[in-house]
Amino acid sequence: RSSTSPANFSSSSIGTLAEITAKGGCLVLGVGPTPQGLIEAPAVEILEEIGDWLGRCGEAIYSTRTARNYNDGKLWFTASKDARTIYAVYALEDGEALPASLSWSGNLPVGKVTVLNTGKKVRATVKDGRVTVKLPRGMKAEPVALRFGVQ
């Protein structure tokens, strides 16, 4: 049994999900029952947190394709079927505080960037080919998913 708390475990699981999806793969989360046929409460809590995140940010995972530039550090990128929309998922590490901004090279946004976690629109700045997006204050410390258009 892991000493990792459920909230941290779900964050790392979402980071793993984002990485595998960005590389064109598929992740299956398996949970086994106890000998009595029950799913233990910690596993239920983890799955509920992952489900909550997917309910808000699943657009960045479901029905996406690999993006031409699929990774920059802790950011994993996926694309819509027509490749006009790019999704960026920041794989927050266990115990890591949410950064105030996210930055990457390539996948240059056109127009506003939407933070899927909150639905808020933010502005991206580009300098020397590097994109920076300042995150809204007060966000929950969890993996962050962004959506933006590209040319």
C-alpha positions as CSV (number, residue, x, y, z in Angstrom):
1,R,0.0,0.0,0.0
2,S,1.3,3.4,-1.0
3,S,1.7,6.3,1.5
4,T,0.7,8.7,-1.2
5,S,-2.5,10.6,-0.4
6,P,-5.4,10.1,-2.8
7,A,-5.3,13.7,-4.0
8,N,-1.6,13.4,-4.8
9,F,-2.1,10.0,-6.4
10,S,-4.9,11.4,-8.7
11,S,-2.6,14.3,-9.7
12,S,0.2,11.9,-10.7
13,S,-2.3,9.6,-12.5
14,I,-3.7,12.6,-14.5
15,G,-0.1,13.5,-15.4
16,T,0.5,10.0,-16.6
17,L,-2.8,10.0,-18.5
18,A,-1.8,13.3,-20.2
19,E,1.6,11.9,-21.2
20,I,0.3,8.7,-22.6
21,T,-2.5,10.4,-24.5
22,A,0.0,13.0,-25.9
23,K,2.1,10.1,-27.2
24,G,-0.9,8.5,-28.9
25,G,-1.6,5.8,-26.3
26,C,-4.5,4.8,-24.1
27,L,-4.4,4.4,-20.3
28,V,-6.5,1.9,-18.5
29,L,-6.9,2.4,-14.7
30,G,-7.6,-1.0,-13.0
31,V,-9.0,-1.3,-9.6
32,G,-9.5,-4.7,-8.0
33,P,-12.1,-5.6,-5.4
34,T,-11.4,-7.0,-2.0
35,P,-12.1,-10.7,-1.4
36,Q,-15.6,-9.6,-0.3
37,G,-16.1,-8.0,-3.7
38,L,-15.9,-4.4,-2.5
39,I,-13.9,-1.5,-3.9
40,E,-11.9,0.1,-1.0
41,A,-12.7,3.7,-0.1
42,P,-9.3,5.1,-1.0
43,A,-9.6,3.7,-4.5
44,V,-13.1,5.1,-4.9
45,E,-11.8,8.6,-3.7
46,I,-9.0,8.5,-6.3
47,L,-11.3,7.5,-9.1
48,E,-13.8,10.1,-8.1
49,E,-11.1,12.8,-8.2
50,I,-9.9,11.7,-11.6
51,G,-13.5,11.6,-12.8
52,D,-14.1,15.1,-11.5
53,W,-11.0,16.4,-13.3
54,L,-12.1,14.6,-16.5
55,G,-15.5,16.1,-16.2
56,R,-14.0,19.6,-16.4
57,C,-10.9,19.0,-18.5
58,G,-11.6,15.7,-20.4
59,E,-11.9,17.6,-23.7
60,A,-8.0,17.7,-23.6
61,I,-8.0,13.9,-23.4
62,Y,-11.1,12.4,-25.1
63,S,-11.1,12.1,-28.9
64,T,-7.8,13.9,-29.3
65,R,-4.8,13.2,-31.5
66,T,-1.1,13.6,-31.0
67,A,0.1,17.2,-31.6
68,R,3.1,17.9,-33.8
69,N,4.9,19.3,-30.7
70,Y,3.6,17.0,-28.0
71,N,5.8,17.9,-25.0
72,D,7.7,20.7,-23.4
73,G,8.9,19.9,-19.8
74,K,5.8,19.1,-17.7
75,L,3.4,20.2,-20.4
76,W,1.8,17.6,-22.6
77,F,0.0,18.6,-25.8
78,T,-2.9,17.0,-27.7
79,A,-4.8,18.2,-30.7
80,S,-8.4,18.1,-31.9
81,K,-9.2,15.9,-34.9
82,D,-8.9,18.8,-37.3
83,A,-5.7,20.0,-35.6
84,R,-7.0,23.6,-35.2
85,T,-7.3,23.3,-31.5
86,I,-4.4,22.4,-29.2
87,Y,-4.7,21.3,-25.6
88,A,-1.9,21.7,-23.1
89,V,-2.0,19.7,-19.8
90,Y,0.4,20.7,-17.1
91,A,1.4,17.5,-15.2
92,L,1.5,18.8,-11.6
93,E,3.8,16.6,-9.5
94,D,2.9,15.2,-6.1
95,G,3.2,17.9,-3.5
96,E,4.1,20.6,-6.0
97,A,2.5,24.1,-5.6
98,L,0.6,25.3,-8.7
99,P,2.9,27.7,-10.6
100,A,1.6,31.3,-11.3
101,S,2.2,30.8,-15.0
102,L,2.9,28.2,-17.6
103,S,5.5,28.6,-20.4
104,W,6.4,26.5,-23.5
105,S,7.9,26.7,-27.0
106,G,6.0,25.8,-30.2
107,N,2.2,25.4,-30.4
108,L,1.7,29.2,-30.6
109,P,-1.8,30.2,-29.6
110,V,-4.1,32.3,-31.7
111,G,-6.4,34.4,-29.6
112,K,-7.3,33.8,-26.0
113,V,-6.5,30.6,-24.1
114,T,-9.2,28.9,-22.0
115,V,-8.3,27.3,-18.7
116,L,-10.5,24.2,-18.8
117,N,-10.3,23.7,-15.0
118,T,-12.2,27.0,-14.4
119,G,-13.6,28.0,-17.8
120,K,-11.8,31.3,-17.6
121,K,-10.1,32.9,-20.6
122,V,-6.5,34.2,-20.2
123,R,-4.1,35.9,-22.5
124,A,-1.0,34.3,-23.9
125,T,2.1,36.3,-24.5
126,V,4.8,35.2,-27.0
127,K,8.4,36.4,-26.8
128,D,11.2,34.9,-28.9
129,G,9.0,31.9,-29.7
130,R,8.2,31.2,-26.1
131,V,4.6,31.3,-24.9
132,T,3.6,32.3,-21.4
133,V,0.2,32.1,-19.9
134,K,-0.5,33.5,-16.4
135,L,-2.9,31.3,-14.5
136,P,-5.9,32.8,-12.7
137,R,-5.4,33.3,-8.9
138,G,-6.9,30.9,-6.4
139,M,-6.9,27.8,-8.6
140,K,-6.9,24.4,-7.0
141,A,-3.5,22.7,-6.9
142,E,-4.2,20.1,-9.6
143,P,-3.1,19.4,-13.2
144,V,-4.1,22.3,-15.4
145,A,-5.6,21.9,-18.9
146,L,-5.6,24.7,-21.5
147,R,-7.4,25.0,-24.8
148,F,-6.3,27.3,-27.6
149,G,-6.6,27.7,-31.4
150,V,-3.6,27.5,-33.7
151,Q,-3.2,28.4,-37.4
